[in-house]
Amino acid sequence: MYHWRRHLLTLWASAMLAMLPVAAAAETRGLVVPAPETGETVVEYEGSYALLIGAADYQNNAWPDLESVPGELARVESVLQDQGFTVEKHLNPTGQELEGLYEEFLDRYGYDTPNRLVFFYSGHG
């Protein structure tokens, strides 16, 4: 079950990153998404928050370490910050820590309906 949830979150994060070109400038804390047909506001985001997770150093020798992960996280962090996101970044959490990071992030930002959230995971998938 855990692997299925991780893959679903990775897919969702990829979809959210694909939507970034519609985001507001970094100076703007809110984001209004107009309907293409009418121009009326469809969604108005008040906060933009991202949780970036990287797994680069593996304890199991069957999985090679990934030297590219820290750089990937830094690039994604930069793009998201340019789009007005507040970014939390964590490298090499244990499985238990990873679950806690998701739960804490959702507790902080996930219950405010007007918030926009992005989850990004880089590592062996």
N, C-alpha and C positions, 0 to 999 in steps of 0.2 A: 504494500500500500504506500509506503514512504517513497519508493522510487517513482510511482505513478504521480504522486503529488508534486515531486520535484520536477518531473518532465512537464507537467501541466503549468507550473509556475514559470519554467523556462520559456515555454511557448507563449504564455501570456506576456512575459517581459519583452520578448521579441516583437510581439504585435504592438506593444506600447511604444517601443523605440521607433518602430516604423511610423508612428503617428507624430513624432516630435516636430516635423516641419511646420505643423499648425500651431506650435506653442508660441507663447508671448515672449517678448524680450526680457532679459534678466532684470531690468528695472521694474517690470510689472509683476506684482505679486499675484494678481488674479488673471484668469484667462477666460475669454468669452469665445465660445464656438458658435458661429451663426449657421442657420440652416441655409444650404446652397440655394434653395428655391425662393425663400422669402427674406433672408437676411435676419430673421428674428433669432434671438438668443435661444439656443437649444440647451447648452450646458454652460454654467459659469463656475469655474474652479476658483477656490480661494487660496488653497495651499498646494504646493507641489513637492512631494517627498520621494526620495529614492533610497532603496536599500541595495547596496552592491556587495556581493559575496564572491570571494575568490578562494579556490582550493588549488594550491600549487605544490605543496609539500605533502606527499603521501607516505604514511607509515608502512603500508603494504607494498613490498617490493614488486608485486605484480603490476602496479600502476606506476609508470614513470612520472617523476616530478615535471611540472609544467612551468618553464621559465618565463613564458609569455604572459602569464596571468596578471602579475602586478602592473605591467604596462597596459594591458587591456582594461583593467579597472580604472587606471588613471585616465585613459582616453574617454571612456564612457562617463566618468565623473566630470571631466571637463565639458563634454557636450551637454550633459544634463544641467550643470551649473550655468552654462550659457543660456539655457532655456528657462532659467529661474527656479530650478529645483534645489532644495536643501538635501544634501547627500550624506548618507551614512555608509561608510566603507569598512569591511571586515575581511581580513585575510587569514585563511587556514583555521576556521573554527572546527571544533569537533562536531560530531553529529548532534550531540546534546546541546552544545552551544548554538548550532545552527537553528535548531528548533526554537530555542529561547530567543534568538535574534528576531526571527519572524514574528513570534508572539508579542514581544515587546514593541516592535515596530508597528504592528497592527493595533496594539493597545493605544499607542501614542497618536497615530494618525488615521487609522482605518475606520474609526467610527464617526468621523466627521464627513457627512455626505458630500460636501463640496470639495473635498481634497482629491487630488490626483496622485496616484501611487504608482511607482515603478519598482519591480523586483528584477535584479539582474544577477545571474550566476555564471561564473566562468570557472571551468574545471572539467574533469572527466565526467561525462554525463550519463 
